[in-house]
Amino acid sequence: MTTAMSLKSFALSLGAEVLENEPMSKHTTFKIGGPADIFITPRDEQSMLSLCSFCGGEKIPLFVIGNGSNLLVSDKGIRGAVIKSGNFGAVTVEGETITAPAGAHLKAVCEAARENGLTGLEFAYGIPGTVGGAVFMNAGAYGGEMKDVVNSTRHFGGGIAGGFSAEELCFGYRKSAYTGTNLAITSVKFALKHGDKAAIAEKMRDLLDRRRTKQPLDLPSAGSVFKRPVGYYAGTLIENCGLKGERVGGAMVSTKHAGFIVNMGGATCNDVLELVEKIKKEVLKQTGVTLECEIKMFGET
Ligand SMILES: Cc1cc2nc3c(=O)[nH]c(=O)nc-3n(C[C@H](O)[C@H](O)[C@H](O)COP(=O)(O)OP(=O)(O)OC[C@H]3O[C@@H](n4cnc5c(N)ncnc54)[C@H](O)[C@@H]3O)c2cc1C
């Protein structure tokens, strides 16, 4: 309690926005999640670094989030501090390099690439995350992934500022060198190539259209729930098992894309977890394939 109070005072002294017992349902695209003890939006990068240091020093559990578009937060919420990665500073373009703060939305970076006739990021247009979240997850779609375009990163952790080169990022399927660490990504450099402006714009439009046609973008979700099992598509397996429209409480397997679970209104984390177990069990029984979750689970269980 005392440490939470002192974190609050410290954060306020840095000009950060501080919310106590803040429902995480307000900060996740799933619109699910109980209260975080303390939810902080720092004002600038320096404040974010100071807050991470403070939490480290005081042993306060710390969770850095971006847009919350890949998160399932428990109904009991998060014990500790949540820091929302801020959109500090501008997205800058220099030759074929774009530098973006971790809190910048991927859309803004894709648009900067498009406006400057830089190709490589078209695949990411429409992924509803921040740059930091996308690098953490090695987000990918339509044959592209962050691994193909990230040149280097800057981060902070354990009281030290540092960074990773593309090689050090050790990107894998929906994972990076940041997976399992407590490092806060602060900025990312992308290496792109000059291309045809009209063709880049057309490709982005086309990929966004495909998303709108195939994905349930009108309902809250966290995107694809499961990783793609080798040799299969999770959505197709789930659909072929007759699970489209399967429901637990407010959580439902999307009738538009079976790889998505959507919040039909008032879904709890427990509803989603129960539905996930049902899907895994049925898919294993009918196909022999074990599904693994792609979405990240945060909070007290
Ligand atoms: C409708 C929809 C469609 C989607 N389509 C795709 C898709 O095509 N491809 C795809 O890969 N994903 C997709 N997703 C999932 C999601 O958008 C991506 O994983 C995205 O990259 C997550 O970014 P975020 O900022 O929302 O991260 P969050 O969900 O906030 O966090 C995800 C992880 O990254 C960590 N993290 C976030 N920011 C930082 C930081 N600054 N420093 C350190 N760690 C950080 C968090 O701790 C967490 O572990 C989709 C989601 C939705 C809702």
The ligand as a MOL file (V3000), in Angstrom:
LIG
                    3D

  0  0  0     0  0            999 V3000
M  V30 BEGIN CTAB
M  V30 COUNTS 53 58 0 0 0
M  V30 BEGIN ATOM
M  V30 1 C -8.9510 -6.9700 -34.9720 0
M  V30 2 C -7.5330 -7.4060 -34.6990 0
M  V30 3 C -6.7130 -7.8290 -35.7410 0
M  V30 4 C -5.3930 -8.2340 -35.4970 0
M  V30 5 N -4.6250 -8.6350 -36.5420 0
M  V30 6 C -3.3550 -9.0280 -36.3130 0
M  V30 7 C -2.5200 -9.4650 -37.3980 0
M  V30 8 O -2.9100 -9.4700 -38.5600 0
M  V30 9 N -1.2660 -9.8750 -37.0990 0
M  V30 10 C -0.7720 -9.8720 -35.8270 0
M  V30 11 O 0.3830 -10.2560 -35.6200 0
M  V30 12 N -1.5420 -9.4630 -34.7890 0
M  V30 13 C -2.7940 -9.0280 -34.9930 0
M  V30 14 N -3.5740 -8.6200 -33.9440 0
M  V30 15 C -3.0270 -8.6620 -32.5660 0
M  V30 16 C -2.3330 -7.3410 -32.1220 0
M  V30 17 O -2.8710 -6.2230 -32.8030 0
M  V30 18 C -0.8220 -7.3820 -32.3480 0
M  V30 19 O -0.2170 -8.4250 -31.6170 0
M  V30 20 C -0.1540 -6.0470 -31.9420 0
M  V30 21 O 1.1570 -6.0520 -32.3940 0
M  V30 22 C -0.1660 -5.8030 -30.4330 0
M  V30 23 O 0.2330 -4.4640 -30.2100 0
M  V30 24 P -0.2810 -3.6320 -28.9340 0
M  V30 25 O 0.3850 -2.3060 -28.9380 0
M  V30 26 O -1.7490 -3.6170 -28.8880 0
M  V30 27 O 0.3260 -4.5250 -27.7710 0
M  V30 28 P -0.3910 -4.9830 -26.4090 0
M  V30 29 O -1.5350 -5.8670 -26.7300 0
M  V30 30 O -0.6490 -3.8010 -25.5590 0
M  V30 31 O 0.7770 -5.8690 -25.7710 0
M  V30 32 C 1.1800 -7.0730 -26.3810 0
M  V30 33 C 2.4940 -7.5170 -25.7150 0
M  V30 34 O 3.5120 -6.5560 -26.0380 0
M  V30 35 C 4.0850 -6.0200 -24.8370 0
M  V30 36 N 4.3920 -4.6010 -25.0860 0
M  V30 37 C 3.5920 -3.6670 -25.6560 0
M  V30 38 N 4.2460 -2.4900 -25.7530 0
M  V30 39 C 5.4740 -2.6850 -25.2040 0
M  V30 40 C 6.6160 -1.8380 -24.9850 0
M  V30 41 N 6.6410 -0.5690 -25.3550 0
M  V30 42 N 7.7020 -2.3940 -24.3790 0
M  V30 43 C 7.7110 -3.6910 -24.0030 0
M  V30 44 N 6.6700 -4.5420 -24.1810 0
M  V30 45 C 5.5620 -4.0360 -24.7780 0
M  V30 46 C 3.0320 -6.2030 -23.7540 0
M  V30 47 O 3.6230 -6.2790 -22.4720 0
M  V30 48 C 2.4000 -7.5410 -24.1780 0
M  V30 49 O 3.1590 -8.6280 -23.7030 0
M  V30 50 C -4.8740 -8.1970 -34.1600 0
M  V30 51 C -5.7080 -7.7620 -33.1160 0
M  V30 52 C -7.0130 -7.3580 -33.3700 0
M  V30 53 C -7.8660 -6.8710 -32.2400 0
M  V30 END ATOM
M  V30 BEGIN BOND
M  V30 1 1 1 2
M  V30 2 1 2 3
M  V30 3 2 2 52
M  V30 4 2 3 4
M  V30 5 1 4 5
M  V30 6 1 4 50
M  V30 7 2 5 6
M  V30 8 1 6 7
M  V30 9 1 6 13
M  V30 10 2 7 8
M  V30 11 1 7 9
M  V30 12 1 9 10
M  V30 13 2 10 11
M  V30 14 1 10 12
M  V30 15 2 12 13
M  V30 16 1 13 14
M  V30 17 1 14 15
M  V30 18 1 14 50
M  V30 19 1 15 16
M  V30 20 1 16 17
M  V30 21 1 16 18
M  V30 22 1 18 19
M  V30 23 1 18 20
M  V30 24 1 20 21
M  V30 25 1 20 22
M  V30 26 1 22 23
M  V30 27 1 23 24
M  V30 28 2 24 25
M  V30 29 1 24 26
M  V30 30 1 24 27
M  V30 31 1 27 28
M  V30 32 2 28 29
M  V30 33 1 28 30
M  V30 34 1 28 31
M  V30 35 1 31 32
M  V30 36 1 32 33
M  V30 37 1 33 34
M  V30 38 1 33 48
M  V30 39 1 34 35
M  V30 40 1 35 36
M  V30 41 1 35 46
M  V30 42 1 36 37
M  V30 43 1 36 45
M  V30 44 2 37 38
M  V30 45 1 38 39
M  V30 46 1 39 40
M  V30 47 2 39 45
M  V30 48 1 40 41
M  V30 49 2 40 42
M  V30 50 1 42 43
M  V30 51 2 43 44
M  V30 52 1 44 45
M  V30 53 1 46 47
M  V30 54 1 46 48
M  V30 55 1 48 49
M  V30 56 2 50 51
M  V30 57 1 51 52
M  V30 58 1 52 53
M  V30 END BOND
M  V30 END CTAB
M  END
